[in-house]
Structures are given as C-alpha cells and as structure tokens.
C-alpha cells in the first residue's frame, strides 16, 4: 500500500508540473477561446429551429398545388440551408483547431514528460493520463462533431426536399398545360 501512495503523490506532482507548463496554459487558452466562439448548444437550438420552421413541411393538401407556396418553401429552404452551412463551416473550423491543439499537447506531453510518465506503468496508463489532461477539450470536440453530424443530416434533408419540390413544379406545369384535366 505504501508504494501506491508514493505513486499517487508522484502523479499529483506530475499533474501539477503539467498545469504550470506554458504549453499547457496555451492549450487551456485555446480551449477557452474556442468555447467562447463556438456555442454548441446555441447553434444546435438554432439549427433545430430552422428545421422546425421550414415551410416545405406544410406543403400538403391544396398548398402542394400552389405555386406561391412552393416558391415560398423553396426560398425558405434555400435560406435555411445557407445558414446551416454557415454554422457548420464555423463549427468545423473551431473543432479542427481544437483537435490540432489536442494532438499538439499530446505530442508535447509525450516528449517533454516522457521519463516522468514511464514511471506509471503501462502504455494504457500513460494514455489515460494524457486523456485526463485533455479531458474537457476532448468532450468539447465530441459535442462539436455531434453538432456537425446533425447539421449534415438537416442539410441532406433540405437537399432531398428541394429535389422533390422540383418535381412538384414539374407537376404544376403539366397540370397547367392540361388546364386542370388529369392526363
């Protein structure tokens, strides 16, 4: 048991040394700045709001034969898609930056603290230590990647709806050419 306590004290000392390391402080600053610039929950709520407010969702009954309703739905979808892509691009930039920062701090820890970390047993234990240091940054990256996936799904849905709206326009042209008579 006594050997284990010494190991824990050494681990605490190592973590304390890492926390005062200038590169780790830079890593924490990057995380803080990225979190301030990318508000994942706000962007998720905005994306879900844009999805819920798409007028193409209400194209049924007589509205599906209304050129005005179809044009409005198309314009609304186009606007929503543009905003969703803007949110996605900004999120991707910030998530990529955070992933690069995680890789950089990992490489720094593996080189700068290599001898100290070798004292802590297996490679898996060293990886766990690095993941502990990166903790909240990795969580932020996972949440950001989930946001990007959600945005991609919504954009795909809008693209598919636009494809079908085009067929509604073609149907209206056919109906207009036959003066409302079914061919």
Phi, psi and omega in degrees: 000322183297321179297325180294320178298319178299319179297318179296320178297317179298320178296318177298320178295319178297315179297322177296319178296320179295320182295334179264357178295130180302325180289325176292321178298321176296319177301314179296323178295318177299316179299313181298313181296318180295319178297323179292325183276328181248105179264094187299313182296318178298314180294322178297314180296320178296318180297317179294325176295317177297321178296315183292330185267010179291125181287344177293341178289341183258013181275084175212168184066223182290334182299331181291347178253008181263115178302322180296316180294321179292318178296319178296317179296319179295314179295319179296315179297320179298316179295315180297318180298317180299317180293320179297320178294321177299314178299317182296316181298314179297317179297316181298319178300313182291321180292319177299318178299317181292322177296320177296319178296321178296316178296319181295316180291325177299311179298320179297314181296319181293329179270313185288324184247025184303310182296318180295321183285335179296338180290344187261040168079233192280167176299322180298322178292322178293319176298320179297321178297315179296318178296326177295319179293322181276351188338286187292332178292318179295321177298317178299317179297316180298316178296320178295319178294325176294321176298314180299318178297318179297316179298319178299319179296318180293318179297319176299319179297317179295319179298318179293321178295320179297322177300316180285329176297324178299322178290328174297319178298316179298321178296317178298322178296318179296316180295321180293323180291335181259005180059037175089352178281139179281131183282000000 
